[in-house]
Amino acid sequence: MRSATRARTGRTPLGIPGQEALPAERMVFTEADLASRWRMSPKTLQRWRTEGRGPHYLKLGKRVTYTINAIEA
């Protein structure tokens, strides 16, 4: 079943063509998850963080996570 957003625009709520919407319980992405979803290297996300670019992130110890709200913004 297609979401209403995708049916109207051909894009998902995250703006990624061809990707299905996330389940409601999946509200946080790891660095590897986001890099895979955006089809880029995790090193690109790491570089963006050092340059102050890209989506807002949370760092807990060594683990870097991105919230769904930060990704959508």
N, C-alpha and C positions, 0 to 999 in steps of 0.2 A: 504494500500500500504506500502511495506517495504522500509525503507531507504537504500541507497546504502551501507552505513557502516554496517548496520545490516545484509544485504544479504551476504556480504563477510565474516564477522567475527562472526555473531550471537550475536553481542553486539551493543548497541546503542552508540552514540557519548560520553555519560557519562560513558560508560563502565559497565553499569548495565544490566545484562541479563534480558530479559523479560519486560523491561521498554521502552516505546515508546519515541521518540525524543520530545523535548519541542517545543512549538510554538515559533516563532522568537521573539514575544513581551515579553516573560517571561525570563528576563535576571537576575532577582534577586530572591533569596529564603530567606524566614524567617527561623529562627532556627527551628520552628515546621515543616515547609515544608521540609527542608533538612533531619531532623531526620526521618520523615515519609517516605520519598523517599528512604533513606538508611536503613530503618527498624531498627532504633536504638532509644534509649531514648534521649530526649533533654538534659538530665543531662550528657550524654556522651560528647556531643558537648560542653557543659559548662565546663566540666573538661578538655577537650582538650585545650580550650582557656586559662585556667589558667596555663596549663603546656606548652603552646607555641606550641602545636601540631595541626594537622588538617588543613583544608583549611583557607586561609586568610579571615578575616571578616571585616565588617564595623559596627561601633556602632554609632548610631545616637540617643542620649538620652538613653533610655532604650531598644530601638529596635536594635537587632542584625540581620544583613543581610549578605548573601554570594552571590557574583557575580558568574555567570556561568563560567567565565574564571578561577576563583579561585577553583571552584569545579572540573573542568576538569583537572587542574594542579595537 
